[in-house]
């Protein structure tokens, strides 16, 4: 096959090729797509061929590149649209004000909050520092381009085991320790520099992430209602103003790179797909954008995300039913010699596109100038529904909007999928081990141990609005909290709480119940601090959708998310799908990361997880503890395989939410922590560590007829441990009964030890200081 | 003068990012703060109504952040841009006893400007101290407790009793105060004799206690100092982050009042300005 004959150089002044689709065979069409790296399949290439046949000319390289971007998996969700529509879309839609780069929901009568959650997985696997940093940069632009002030970051991260022997690191993959450090450094250096607090997240280690780490980034913003701005033109004649950093070769084909599996030479071949971040261009860019918007100078606004100029120019016009004329000559470049198609699809960071009316142009350019932010006019909105691009006085791209930006409809596109039958193996019987030792080992376990090493790298207090911190407890004795709370408005005590969760061990065993559990945990965490769950975001990280079993996992997870969220009346305000999280050796466990946002009516009533005083009663509140040991940290520790993962009951959860929130409202609760990884034992441990106060409980009334190790370490959903203020037991019990919230009094806070009994027989007795030492050092010891 | 007439310039350049909460701190106390970009003082790219002069203000504050990215020593670029054109004005401003506050990155800027430590002159040509990389070699965001050790010279702490213990949190990578190594002791003696040491890091019992209570390894546990006149003050921890009690990291354990430990810094300087001008 001689491809060269199909690429015809069009002129000598700059690099532009005409691509001869007319004379290309099917095989050659695929080869063209491969060579250009645009990841279009045969049917799509044929569709393009037909289109240009009607136009009676062959396309230029820039036109094919543009279509590659516009139609890629990343942009159009072609594998995910059907299952998402079937299960996840359409829940409580009336709450969503709009859903563009970020979802928007009412915060109070004068304000909206908005939020977005995305993956930046492949770039971070290849270049962890740059990949993570630009992930942060990208998500903040999504918030700013709605007209909102960013107020919080959320960073869920997933890596292979930190102690992985070097011989087990697959070829072309970086060691998890290197990735972990690089990613955290990247988030720190970018997030801290632009002055947005990193409030929440998750750090999880599992063999499945060795070949393909996951880096998800979320951001929340706040705005006055009248400041909401849309990513679409208002009228023909609106001027495109390019604002921010220069355009370079970094981040070319980022979109198409995200839509294929990682291979062992991804390092070599895909480095250019990772953008380079520059927070000190971004920080003033946020200022000018928000200032221009607040002053009402903008007609439309969009950030440069996947697909670069190509997507931005197209979508701003298309969504308003117009077209665009763009002149590439004015685009500021990082280096000379870029081909026009490179300028058109580059995903260089720190760029925004303003649409401005003629009369406001000078004012906008002046504001940009004051902050030393580059701003140039690059084109205008036109009536015809056509995109035209000019370069050095030549027209080099001309395509109909409906074809180009509208893209192919994949609404009925259904990838084949198979749903795994639940594995039925009989759990083998085993003797109860020494539980003092088990608890110590669990606390040492990296997925349970103290995450201070990560959290303190991030400034979680900048902007001064963080009223409940990610680490809670006595000064320098802090422990993990369930959710973080910010107070976004100067003149109101109303707060926003945020948390992010997924349990990959549940997911790999049962994607349906695993997904339900993620939503349960999200609600549990929000309620623990006193927040009423308000909205959800999902970042769906899965394997290769062309493999039916991976697609099956996706279907099951979506079904679970949809069922749970619908029963609770919680909308998904925004989300992201990331497929192809596979490398040569491993696929990631299905990882639908769930971020939850809750509303706190008055932040002065918030509750934290640390035990407050000696002599207070301790309650277990919520669903019955059951033998649901599949995917538990306990089984993982002792090497037993379990079938049944925790199940979920929306009715019980709803009652509990009501019960606990009304007790917090009445200020009866001293501390509250949800029961998750490691069960009741780990939950109580974390509470005692944060308060530096002991606890004595008896398991007699917990989960009738269960073995006491199951009672202690089961990770059944919808449960909390709650410490009640002195003298408030009766009132608390009455309130919970009224709300049909199940509870058992199981013990009290004491001096210095954590003592756990089962029907008066002591099974665990450890000093709080001792378990603290074990728990707090794991990550420090590895990372230094 | 009256509190509401006190004009405070919250100075900023690209990468300044604690300006909003610093602005809020003054605003909440009834003063009149204003965001001022350095270019407005340098009269670059400004319309006439945007031009400002340091003498338009009764107080300057340089907030925290990563000015110009801080890719070289923290605060160095901000200070260089300021000093080249405003050096003389600043010297005059300080001589006339107008107060200047630098928090975190702002402390770094004041040090790079040569306004701090300001032991025997208002401004030195080259920096006389440095805020070096933390001993832990990393950025750390953590609660810190400060003991007020000033005997009354510093105009930013005149409302705080001596030896009072205050929770004011830190978040920085370069906060270790160092003087020329061969003169550390000499400098310390002068600072103490001049009553220029304002805050030291301590533990909850008020003892000097090393890491993590001293988050950066700062010489002699120093967290904040003022110049010999007492009107230029720099500190690494962020008083604007504990303006309210509800911003304290452990407030759910110690609910007392609405007043946070950092608020008195702002109250003190406003009190000083109202009485002095």
Interface residues (C-beta under 8 A of the other chain):
Chain A: X188 X192 X193 X194 X195 X279 X280 X281 X283 X284 X366 X369 X370 X371 X372 X455 X456 X457 X458 X459 X460 X461 X462 X463 X464 X465 X466 X467 X468 X469 X471 X472 X473 X474 X475 X476 X478 X487 X490 X603 X604 X606 X607 X608 X610 X612 X671 X691
Chain B: X14 X15 X17 X18 X20 X21 X24 X37 X39 X45 X46 X47 X50 X64 X65 X66 X68 X69 X70 X138 X139 X140 X141 X142 X143 X145 X167 X169 X171 X204 X212 X213 X238 X240 X241 X243 X246 X247 X249 X250 X252 X253
